[in-house]
Amino acid sequence: MTSPSLTLCADDYGLAPGVGRAIRALIEAGRLQATGCMTAGPFWPDEAALLRPLTGRAEFGVHLTLTDHAPLAPLPALAPDGRFPPLGRLLKLSLLRRLDRAEIAAELERQIDSFEAAMGRAPDFLDGHHHVHQLPVVRDVVLDLAARRLAPGGWVRSCWDNPLSILGRGIDPFRAGLIAVLGIGLRLGLRRAGIPHNRRFRGVYDFSGRVPYPALFERFTDRPGPGTLVMCHPGEIDDALRACERLTDQRAVEYAYLASDAMEAALTDRGLSLAPLPRA
């Protein structure tokens, strides 16, 4: 009988060189099975060149970005000052259906174009920075992109998880529950369209460091069912990361643990293994 498996996916590849170094090292060590790439930022071309040799060692997707950073082209409606809005404003606009779908579609197409130009192929999956890919209006664009722009067998991250599972883990249940509820529409759309996606989603917490990351990881990986995807944010702290983020320390904490023997023991002692996401 095969052991239960789960998939570890690192967000934010391309955000800063230190994040890229950490993610590549974890891929080389067999600790990550996927990473989502931020293709609109200034570091992406160089970071992509460093990632290409690892093709086949993990799946590479586009971490679609519509918050805080700069778009690839002018967006008069969403980013009149040349920067995407904060998540709170984007969420409000999406819930009120006041987003310009055509403008968003054009920007997300450009982000996928940027991935293909640098990597020489289509992405393996799509997800979203701050989970924006599942918001109203945006999710309709993402469903269309997934049908047209993914590599064969490509998938989309679903952020839905069973509320009872969220409560049972006891890790930031309000935040995790809100993200899950906002993901219902996308999950239903993926199922209707027959687009592969993960069946369970874990990894949401507040990045405060109040709970030691090894304890969080043990709960995130407890009793995984088929198609369990665990999100993580490893990184080395550098000036580029400090310039674009406030919450930097926890990235180094995650990286240290994910690279450690303790992480491997935490899985093997419970009969768990890491594997690419099964298609469902």
C-alpha positions as a printed NumPy array, in Angstrom:
array([[  0.   ,   0.   ,   0.   ],
       [  1.38 ,   3.435,  -0.925],
       [  1.902,   5.992,   1.821],
       [ -0.327,   9.087,   1.995],
       [  1.208,  11.959,   0.054],
       [  0.894,  15.7  ,  -0.159],
       [  2.247,  18.449,  -2.38 ],
       [  4.281,  21.42 ,  -1.137],
       [  3.971,  24.564,  -3.26 ],
       [  6.102,  27.66 ,  -2.62 ],
       [  4.6  ,  31.029,  -3.481],
       [  6.341,  34.157,  -4.769],
       [  9.217,  32.857,  -6.898],
       [ 10.71 ,  35.933,  -8.587],
       [  9.695,  38.359,  -5.844],
       [ 13.326,  38.833,  -4.756],
       [ 16.616,  37.01 ,  -5.381],
       [ 16.714,  35.628,  -1.834],
       [ 13.298,  34.067,  -2.261],
       [ 14.465,  32.477,  -5.497],
       [ 17.631,  31.047,  -3.937],
       [ 15.659,  29.393,  -1.165],
       [ 13.037,  27.921,  -3.471],
       [ 15.61 ,  26.552,  -5.92 ],
       [ 17.566,  24.929,  -3.091],
       [ 14.417,  23.259,  -1.77 ],
       [ 13.49 ,  21.998,  -5.236],
       [ 16.973,  20.538,  -5.649],
       [ 16.589,  18.833,  -2.255],
       [ 13.244,  17.317,  -3.255],
       [ 11.361,  19.312,  -0.631],
       [  9.113,  21.274,  -3.029],
       [  6.933,  19.94 ,  -5.812],
       [  5.711,  23.263,  -7.226],
       [  6.336,  26.995,  -7.171],
       [  4.256,  29.924,  -8.381],
       [  6.208,  32.599, -10.272],
       [  5.648,  36.354, -10.068],
       [  6.336,  37.285, -13.673],
       [  5.553,  41.005, -13.6  ],
       [  8.45 ,  42.055, -11.384],
       [ 11.924,  43.321, -12.278],
       [ 13.729,  40.212, -11.028],
       [ 11.736,  37.705, -13.071],
       [ 13.919,  37.444, -16.219],
       [ 17.096,  36.692, -14.26 ],
       [ 15.295,  34.425, -11.796],
       [ 13.664,  32.52 , -14.662],
       [ 17.066,  31.81 , -16.196],
       [ 18.135,  30.247, -12.895],
       [ 14.928,  28.221, -12.614],
       [ 14.916,  26.73 , -16.125],
       [ 17.618,  24.105, -15.372],
       [ 15.284,  22.668, -12.721],
       [ 12.554,  21.901, -15.25 ],
       [ 11.233,  18.446, -14.512],
       [ 12.203,  18.619, -10.829],
       [  9.033,  20.533,  -9.887],
       [  6.038,  22.18 , -11.534],
       [  6.251,  25.887, -12.363],
       [  3.17 ,  28.083, -12.498],
       [  2.181,  31.736, -12.745],
       [  1.418,  33.447,  -9.438],
       [ -1.064,  35.913, -10.921],
       [ -0.605,  39.315,  -9.303],
       [ -3.143,  42.132,  -8.923],
       [ -2.151,  43.659,  -5.562],
       [  0.6  ,  45.957,  -4.244],
       [  3.094,  45.563,  -7.114],
       [  3.396,  47.232, -10.528],
       [  1.571,  45.914, -13.603],
       [  3.317,  45.051, -16.843],
       [  1.414,  47.765, -18.731],
       [ -0.707,  50.787, -17.778],
       [ -4.051,  49.948, -16.154],
       [ -6.03 ,  53.202, -15.969],
       [ -8.926,  51.69 , -14.025],
       [ -7.222,  49.34 , -11.567],
       [ -3.801,  50.97 , -11.185],
       [ -4.053,  54.638, -12.205],
       [ -0.912,  55.491, -10.21 ],
       [  1.097,  52.63 , -11.676],
       [  0.635,  50.281,  -8.705],
       [ -1.94 ,  47.6  ,  -8.064],
       [ -4.266,  48.383,  -5.131],
       [ -3.949,  46.77 ,  -1.697],
       [ -5.828,  43.518,  -1.215],
       [ -8.64 ,  45.131,   0.773],
       [ -9.515,  47.536,  -2.025],
       [ -9.28 ,  44.842,  -4.707],
       [-11.561,  42.598,  -2.648],
       [-14.124,  45.379,  -2.271],
       [-14.07 ,  46.186,  -5.992],
       [-14.44 ,  42.53 ,  -6.901],
       [-17.347,  41.894,  -4.529],
       [-19.117,  44.971,  -5.923],
       [-18.376,  43.751,  -9.479],
       [-16.64 ,  47.041, -10.215],
       [-13.511,  45.559, -11.769],
       [-12.844,  46.079, -15.475],
       [-12.765,  42.489, -16.706],
       [-11.146,  43.336, -20.038],
       [ -8.355,  45.291, -18.347],
       [ -7.671,  42.474, -15.884],
       [ -7.766,  39.857, -18.627],
       [ -5.191,  41.785, -20.657],
       [ -2.834,  42.107, -17.674],
       [ -3.076,  38.453, -16.687],
       [ -2.482,  37.428, -20.302],
       [  0.684,  39.554, -20.213],
       [  1.844,  37.842, -17.037],
       [  1.436,  34.446, -18.69 ],
       [  3.173,  35.78 , -21.813],
       [  6.061,  36.855, -19.569],
       [  6.312,  33.344, -18.134],
       [  6.335,  31.753, -21.583],
       [  8.904,  34.212, -22.939],
       [ 11.314,  33.447, -20.106],
       [ 10.667,  29.721, -19.656],
       [ 10.047,  28.737, -23.268],
       [  6.838,  26.88 , -22.495],
       [  3.363,  27.172, -21.011],
       [  2.883,  27.167, -17.221],
       [  1.994,  23.997, -15.35 ],
       [ -0.557,  25.77 , -13.168],
       [ -2.13 ,  29.071, -12.188],
       [ -2.647,  30.515,  -8.734],
       [ -2.791,  34.01 ,  -7.292],
       [ -0.762,  36.338,  -5.095],
       [ -2.993,  36.92 ,  -2.052],
       [ -5.331,  34.355,  -3.664],
       [ -6.692,  37.02 ,  -6.028],
       [ -7.331,  34.42 ,  -8.732],
       [-10.458,  33.248,  -6.915],
       [-12.153,  36.636,  -6.487],
       [-15.352,  37.508,  -8.376],
       [-14.666,  38.801, -11.901],
       [-11.02 ,  37.689, -11.664],
       [-11.995,  34.022, -11.392],
       [-13.94 ,  34.208, -14.645],
       [-10.801,  35.454, -16.371],
       [ -8.743,  32.705, -14.729],
       [-11.137,  29.977, -15.867],
       [-10.775,  31.219, -19.44 ],
       [ -6.974,  31.416, -19.155],
       [ -6.778,  27.931, -17.669],
       [ -8.687,  26.51 , -20.607],
       [ -6.383,  28.19 , -23.142],
       [ -2.949,  28.832, -21.684],
       [ -1.923,  25.928, -19.442],
       [  0.436,  23.135, -20.412],
       [ -1.247,  19.77 , -21.068],
       [ -2.525,  18.409, -17.769],
       [ -2.182,  21.825, -16.154],
       [ -4.097,  22.72 , -13.017],
       [ -5.39 ,  25.644, -10.977],
       [ -4.996,  26.105,  -7.236],
       [ -8.261,  25.841,  -5.338],
       [ -8.196,  27.511,  -1.923],
       [-11.296,  25.7  ,  -0.714],
       [-10.987,  23.421,   2.282],
       [-13.612,  21.781,   4.466],
       [-14.595,  24.108,   7.347],
       [-14.473,  21.204,   9.791],
       [-10.885,  20.513,   8.748],
       [-10.   ,  24.187,   9.194],
       [-11.533,  24.27 ,  12.669],
       [ -9.879,  20.987,  13.584],
       [ -6.416,  22.318,  12.713],
       [ -7.086,  25.426,  14.786],
       [ -4.646,  27.561,  12.815],
       [ -5.987,  31.058,  12.103],
       [ -9.465,  29.627,  11.406],
       [-11.081,  32.972,  10.554],
       [ -8.525,  33.83 ,   7.873],
       [ -8.426,  30.281,   6.501],
       [-12.215,  30.079,   6.547],
       [-12.624,  33.395,   4.726],
       [-10.17 ,  32.334,   2.03 ],
       [-12.001,  29.018,   1.687],
       [-15.416,  30.68 ,   1.349],
       [-14.094,  33.103,  -1.267],
       [-12.827,  30.058,  -3.165],
       [-16.182,  28.31 ,  -3.525],
       [-17.04 ,  30.003,  -6.826],
       [-13.719,  29.137,  -8.442],
       [-13.86 ,  25.539,  -7.24 ],
       [-17.336,  25.103,  -8.713],
       [-16.175,  26.668, -11.975],
       [-13.165,  24.364, -12.156],
       [-15.334,  21.321, -11.574],
       [-17.863,  22.386, -14.21 ],
       [-15.097,  23.01 , -16.743],
       [-13.254,  19.79 , -15.932],
       [-10.055,  21.688, -15.083],
       [ -7.711,  19.775, -12.744],
       [ -7.242,  21.266,  -9.283],
       [ -6.204,  20.301,  -5.775],
       [ -8.951,  18.877,  -3.585],
       [ -7.663,  20.2  ,  -0.255],
       [ -5.723,  23.349,   0.646],
       [ -3.593,  24.096,   3.694],
       [ -0.89 ,  26.51 ,   4.794],
       [ -2.814,  29.638,   5.805],
       [ -1.569,  31.416,   8.94 ],
       [ -0.8  ,  34.941,  10.116],
       [  3.027,  34.902,   9.692],
       [  3.365,  36.313,  13.206],
       [  5.728,  33.597,  14.422],
       [  3.764,  33.216,  17.661],
       [  3.323,  29.501,  16.975],
       [  6.599,  27.746,  16.072],
       [  6.621,  26.782,  12.409],
       [  7.404,  23.09 ,  13.085],
       [  4.149,  22.888,  15.054],
       [  2.26 ,  24.615,  12.243],
       [  3.765,  22.303,   9.641],
       [  2.775,  19.23 ,  11.622],
       [ -0.837,  20.417,  11.685],
       [ -0.841,  21.459,   8.028],
       [  0.331,  17.98 ,   7.067],
       [ -1.826,  15.997,   9.478],
       [ -3.892,  13.244,   7.835],
       [ -3.748,  14.533,   4.255],
       [ -6.418,  13.255,   1.929],
       [ -5.956,  12.785,  -1.814],
       [ -4.974,  15.978,  -3.607],
       [ -3.771,  17.91 ,  -0.549],
       [ -1.777,  21.037,  -1.454],
       [  0.213,  22.818,   1.266],
       [  1.241,  26.416,   0.556],
       [  4.53 ,  27.76 ,   1.927],
       [  6.631,  30.94 ,   1.692],
       [ 10.335,  30.126,   2.128],
       [ 13.01 ,  32.701,   1.451],
       [ 16.346,  34.225,   2.332],
       [ 16.056,  37.796,   3.55 ],
       [ 17.783,  40.361,   1.341],
       [ 17.479,  44.077,   0.641],
       [ 15.165,  43.467,  -2.308],
       [ 12.739,  41.565,  -0.096],
       [ 12.869,  44.177,   2.66 ],
       [ 12.082,  46.858,   0.079],
       [  8.816,  45.241,  -0.974],
       [  7.556,  43.487,   2.18 ],
       [  7.168,  44.033,   5.908],
       [  6.762,  40.38 ,   6.913],
       [ 10.17 ,  38.985,   6.021],
       [ 11.448,  37.084,   9.055],
       [  8.998,  34.214,   8.772],
       [ 10.212,  33.412,   5.269],
       [ 13.642,  32.605,   6.682],
       [ 12.034,  30.548,   9.456],
       [ 10.073,  28.51 ,   6.916],
       [ 13.133,  27.996,   4.737],
       [ 15.27 ,  26.783,   7.628],
       [ 12.657,  24.25 ,   8.677],
       [ 11.784,  23.005,   5.197],
       [ 15.483,  22.411,   4.51 ],
       [ 16.039,  20.575,   7.794],
       [ 16.228,  16.926,   8.765],
       [ 13.43 ,  17.646,  11.245],
       [ 11.026,  18.374,   8.403],
       [ 11.829,  15.089,   6.707],
       [ 11.432,  13.224,   9.995],
       [  8.09 ,  14.923,  10.649],
       [  6.795,  13.332,   7.454],
       [  8.448,   9.921,   7.563],
       [  7.579,   9.345,  11.233],
       [  3.911,   9.583,  10.231],
       [  4.287,   7.552,   7.066],
       [  3.836,  10.571,   4.78 ],
       [  5.595,  11.402,   1.523],
       [  5.82 ,  14.32 ,  -0.903],
       [  4.576,  13.921,  -4.474],
       [  3.433,  16.034,  -7.434],
       [ -0.207,  17.041,  -7.307],
       [ -2.472,  14.264,  -8.602],
       [ -4.876,  15.43 , -11.285],
       [ -8.496,  15.603, -10.131]])
